Amino acid sequence: QKKTFLKLEKERYNVAFLIMDGTFNTELTAPFDIFQHTIFRKNIKAMNVFTVANTDQAITTFEGMRIMPDYNYLKDSLPKIDIFVVPSAEHHLNSDLEDIAMIDFVKQVDKEATYVTSHCDGAFILAKSGVLDGIESTTFPGDIELYRNTFPNLTIHDSVYFVHDGR
């Protein structure tokens, strides 16, 4: 079966969400909605929003929603990614950190993306890939101690919900 890619409009930012089994629904769907709705806003550059995963098959979120990825980063030719988003997922604190192909993909995207961001435990993936080296960051409040222990060389904030440092 031939994969049909979504149509990306020109003169828009391309926003890619990294998804995998165990992605938390609200970590994906709420920010996806906000980025996508830029097409209805004036004075904001509109955005093409899509998902990337390591499979052509549906991923299953932590809550059980099945989502077909738009692109398979292991084999598809991806559009330029301007904004890269790593939502939190069930295994970001453990087995996802050992997914070498995913970590390498994150490293590659970071070289070209204009902005890179994560939500909650998505910071673990960015930290493992080296994206947060020399960058201030935070994660889900309940996981700060593990974050500090796992990445002792990072500058980590524990009294804030959001950190913006660089791009």
BATI-974420 format. One line per 3 residues: their letters; for each residue x, y, z of N, C-alpha, C. Coordinates in pm, whole numbers, padded with zeros to 5 digits, m for minus. Layout:
BEGIN
A) X/Y/Z/X/Y/Z/X/Y/Z | ...
***
This chain:
BEGIN
QKK) 00084/m00118/00000/00000/00000/00000/00088/00124/00000 | 00064/00213/m00096/00142/00335/m00107/00095/00435/m00002 | 00192/00495/00066/00162/00592/00169/00127/00727/00105
TFL) 00022/00790/00152/m00018/00922/00103/00025/01026/00205 | 00110/01119/00163/00156/01223/00254/00060/01342/00250 | 00051/01412/00360/m00036/01527/00364/00023/01640/00280
KLE) m00062/01728/00233/m00017/01839/00151/00032/01951/00242 | 00156/01991/00223/00214/02099/00301/00205/02228/00221 | 00144/02327/00280/00130/02457/00215/00263/02532/00220
KER) 00293/02606/00113/00415/02685/00108/00403/02807/00198 | 00519/02865/00231/00526/02987/00313/00470/02967/00454 | 00479/02846/00503/00439/02816/00641/00556/02750/00713
YNV) 00556/02759/00845/00649/02678/00925/00603/02532/00917 | 00698/02441/00914/00668/02298/00926/00696/02255/01069 | 00592/02206/01137/00601/02166/01276/00586/02015/01285
AFL) 00689/01947/01334/00687/01801/01346/00676/01761/01492 | 00582/01672/01521/00566/01613/01654/00621/01471/01649 | 00717/01441/01736/00773/01307/01747/00678/01223/01833
IMD) 00626/01115/01774/00533/01030/01849/00581/00886/01850 | 00537/00813/01949/00569/00671/01963/00466/00609/02055 | 00464/00476/02060/00373/00410/02153/00395/00469/02292
GTF) 00286/00498/02360/00294/00552/02496/00292/00703/02504 | 00288/00773/02389/00275/00919/02392/00148/00952/02470 | 00156/01055/02554/00039/01097/02631/m00051/01185/02544
NTE) m00180/01154/02540/m00275/01226/02453/m00262/01377/02462 | m00272/01432/02581/m00274/01578/02593/m00140/01640/02560 | m00032/01567/02574/00101/01618/02538/00113/01634/02387
LTA) 00033/01559/02314/00033/01567/02168/m00083/01654/02118 | m00203/01621/02158/m00320/01682/02094/m00338/01830/02128 | m00315/01871/02251/m00335/02012/02286/m00236/02103/02212
PFD) m00105/02076/02217/m00013/02163/02142/m00030/02151/01991 | m00063/02031/01941/m00089/02013/01798/m00200/02108/01755 | m00305/02113/01834/m00420/02199/01806/m00377/02346/01803
IFQ) m00297/02388/01897/m00254/02528/01905/m00171/02566/01782 | m00074/02482/01744/00007/02510/01627/m00078/02508/01499 | m00167/02412/01488/m00249/02399/01367/m00343/02519/01353
HTI) m00395/02569/01461/m00491/02679/01455/m00427/02812/01415 | m00297/02816/01394/m00234/02939/01344/m00287/02974/01206 | m00344/02878/01135/m00400/02907/01002/m00520/03001/01011
FRK) m00577/03016/01130/m00692/03104/01149/m00655/03237/01213 | m00529/03256/01240/m00484/03376/01312/m00417/03475/01220 | m00439/03601/01244/m00370/03707/01171/m00243/03743/01249
NIK) m00144/03792/01180/m00018/03836/01240/00065/03723/01300 | 00035/03600/01265/00116/03484/01303/00138/03402/01177 | 00262/03364/01153/00289/03281/01036/00220/03146/01054
AMN) 00142/03106/00956/00068/02980/00964/00164/02861/00966 | 00116/02748/01013/00201/02631/01031/00138/02506/00971 | 00223/02425/00906/00187/02289/00867/00226/02201/00985
VFT) 00135/02120/01033/00162/02039/01151/00148/01891/01114 | 00248/01810/01154/00245/01669/01120/00319/01587/01225 | 00301/01457/01216/00365/01366/01311/00474/01285/01242
VAN) 00576/01249/01319/00683/01161/01273/00702/01050/01375 | 00725/00930/01326/00745/00814/01413/00841/00718/01344 | 00874/00610/01411/00966/00511/01353/00893/00395/01287
TDQ) 00771/00421/01243/00689/00314/01187/00587/00370/01088 | 00538/00283/01001/00424/00317/00914/00293/00275/00979 | 00303/00196/01084/00184/00145/01153/00133/00248/01254
AIT) 00010/00232/01295/m00047/00320/01397/00030/00306/01528 | 00051/00419/01593/00106/00413/01729/m00014/00418/01823 | 00005/00365/01942/m00101/00366/02042/m00057/00453/02158
TFE) m00134/00557/02185/m00100/00647/02294/m00116/00574/02427 | m00067/00635/02533/m00078/00577/02667/m00224/00549/02701 | m00312/00639/02658/m00454/00627/02690/m00530/00538/02592
GMR) m00461/00488/02488/m00523/00392/02397/m00567/00446/02262 | m00546/00574/02235/m00581/00630/02105/m00480/00579/02002 | m00530/00540/01884/m00442/00495/01777/m00426/00608/01676
IMP) m00300/00638/01642/m00269/00749/01553/m00175/00700/01443 | m00212/00728/01318/m00126/00695/01205/m00023/00806/01187 | 00105/00775/01196/00207/00879/01174/00203/00929/01030
DYN) 00231/01057/01014/00237/01115/00879/00365/01074/00807 | 00473/01062/00882/00602/01024/00823/00672/00924/00912 | 00747/00834/00847/00833/00738/00915/00975/00791/00902
YLK) 01033/00838/01011/01165/00901/01003/01276/00802/00970 | 01248/00673/00978/01350/00573/00944/01365/00554/00793 | 01259/00589/00715/01268/00559/00572/01209/00665/00478
DSL) 01122/00751/00528/01059/00849/00440/01149/00971/00421 | 01128/01037/00309/01191/01167/00286/01104/01269/00358 | 01160/01334/00459/01083/01428/00539/01099/01570/00487
PKI) 00995/01651/00503/01010/01792/00470/01103/01858/00571 | 01153/01976/00538/01233/02051/00634/01148/02075/00759 | 01206/02052/00874/01136/02072/01000/01184/02205/01060
DIF) 01093/02300/01071/01125/02430/01130/01110/02428/01281 | 01006/02362/01328/00978/02353/01472/00961/02206/01505 | 01040/02157/01600/01038/02017/01638/00988/02006/01781
VVP) 00885/01924/01802/00821/01911/01932/00830/01766/01979 | 00878/01748/02103/00887/01615/02163/00790/01610/02281 | 00669/01556/02258/00575/01539/02369/00625/01431/02465
SAE) 00572/01431/02583/00607/01330/02681/00544/01195/02645 | 00614/01089/02679/00562/00955/02653/00597/00863/02770 | 00526/00755/02778/00536/00661/02890/00679/00614/02920
HHL) 00761/00593/02818/00893/00533/02841/01010/00629/02820 | 00983/00760/02828/01091/00858/02811/01192/00856/02925 | 01155/00798/03037/01248/00791/03151/01334/00666/03149
NSD) 01306/00574/03057/01381/00448/03058/01410/00399/02917 | 01332/00306/02863/01368/00238/02738/01378/00331/02617 | 01301/00440/02612/01314/00531/02498/01453/00595/02492
LED) 01518/00607/02607/01652/00665/02611/01756/00573/02547 | 01719/00447/02525/01809/00350/02462/01780/00331/02314 | 01682/00404/02262/01643/00394/02121/01740/00478/02038
IAM) 01849/00416/01994/01957/00486/01925/01908/00554/01798 | 01822/00488/01721/01771/00548/01597/01693/00675/01626 | 01611/00673/01731/01534/00792/01766/01626/00903/01815
IDF) 01721/00870/01900/01814/00971/01951/01894/01032/01836 | 01937/00949/01742/02010/01001/01626/01922/01091/01540 | 01794/01055/01525/01700/01138/01450/01686/01274/01517
VKQ) 01672/01276/01649/01659/01402/01722/01785/01487/01702 | 01900/01426/01708/02026/01500/01686/02027/01562/01547 | 01984/01487/01447/01984/01536/01310/01886/01652/01292
VDK) 01766/01638/01345/01666/01745/01333/01716/01870/01404 | 01780/01854/01517/01829/01969/01593/01928/02053/01513 | 02002/01992/01423/02100/02064/01341/02034/02161/01245
EAT) 01910/02133/01205/01845/02211/01100/01721/02289/01146 | 01658/02248/01254/01534/02312/01299/01560/02453/01352 | 01465/02540/01332/01474/02676/01386/01447/02674/01536
YVT) 01350/02594/01578/01314/02581/01719/01298/02434/01755 | 01339/02399/01877/01322/02263/01930/01263/02278/02069 | 01158/02202/02096/01094/02212/02226/01046/02074/02271
SHC) 01022/02065/02401/00966/01940/02455/00861/01976/02558 | 00782/01877/02592/00682/01891/02697/00713/01788/02804 | 00716/01832/02927/00738/01746/03044/00857/01652/03021
DGA) 00832/01521/03021/00943/01426/03013/01004/01413/02874 | 00952/01485/02776/01019/01493/02648/01158/01553/02664 | 01180/01628/02771/01312/01684/02800/01417/01574/02816
FIL) 01378/01458/02866/01473/01347/02880/01529/01307/02743 | 01444/01306/02641/01487/01269/02506/01582/01376/02450 | 01547/01503/02469/01635/01610/02421/01768/01607/02496
AKS) 01763/01582/02625/01888/01575/02704/01974/01459/02658 | 01915/01342/02639/01990/01224/02596/02056/01247/02460 | 01990/01323/02374/02044/01348/02240/02150/01457/02240
GVL) 02171/01523/02354/02271/01629/02362/02218/01766/02327 | 02092/01775/02290/02033/01903/02250/02036/02004/02364 | 02028/01957/02488/02021/02048/02602/02156/02076/02666
DGI) 02264/02026/02608/02398/02056/02661/02420/02207/02655 | 02451/02267/02768/02474/02410/02774/02348/02493/02773 | 02234/02429/02780/02103/02495/02776/02033/02475/02910
EST) 01962/02575/02956/01884/02561/03078/01754/02489/03044 | 01708/02402/03135/01587/02325/03107/01516/02286/03235 | 01401/02226/03218/01325/02168/03327/01247/02049/03271
TFP) 01174/01981/03358/01090/01869/03316/00969/01864/03409 | 00892/01758/03398/00776/01738/03485/00822/01747/03631 | 00754/01827/03714/00802/01849/03852/00832/01722/03930
GDI) 00751/01618/03914/00774/01494/03988/00895/01415/03942 | 00954/01454/03827/01068/01380/03773/01198/01459/03776 | 01199/01574/03845/01318/01659/03850/01437/01584/03911
ELY) 01416/01513/04020/01528/01443/04086/01589/01339/03992 | 01506/01260/03925/01557/01162/03829/01627/01231/03713 | 01571/01342/03666/01631/01420/03557/01772/01467/03597
RNT) 01782/01520/03718/01914/01566/03768/02012/01449/03781 | 01965/01337/03832/02053/01221/03850/02096/01162/03716 | 02006/01163/03618/02035/01106/03486/02125/01197/03405
FPN) 02108/01328/03421/02185/01426/03343/02248/01529/03438 | 02348/01486/03516/02404/01573/03620/02476/01697/03568 | 02513/01701/03441/02586/01816/03388/02496/01926/03331
LTI) 02365/01903/03332/02272/02004/03279/02238/02109/03384 | 02202/02227/03337/02149/02332/03424/01998/02312/03427 | 01948/02266/03542/01808/02226/03554/01736/02313/03655
HDS) 01622/02365/03617/01540/02448/03706/01428/02362/03764 | 01403/02379/03893/01299/02299/03957/01184/02382/04013 | 01190/02512/04001/01084/02595/04059/01004/02669/03952
VYF) 01015/02623/03830/00941/02684/03719/00874/02574/03636 | 00774/02613/03559/00704/02517/03472/00749/02526/03328 | 00827/02632/03295/00864/02655/03159/01002/02722/03155
VHD) 01087/02677/03066/01218/02739/03047/01236/02763/02897 | 01275/02886/02862/01309/02919/02724/01454/02962/02722 | 01536/02890/02650/01679/02922/02639/01723/02901/02496
GR) 01752/03008/02428/01795/02997/02289/01681/02958/02199 | 01710/02863/02112/01610/02825/02013/01534/02702/02051
***
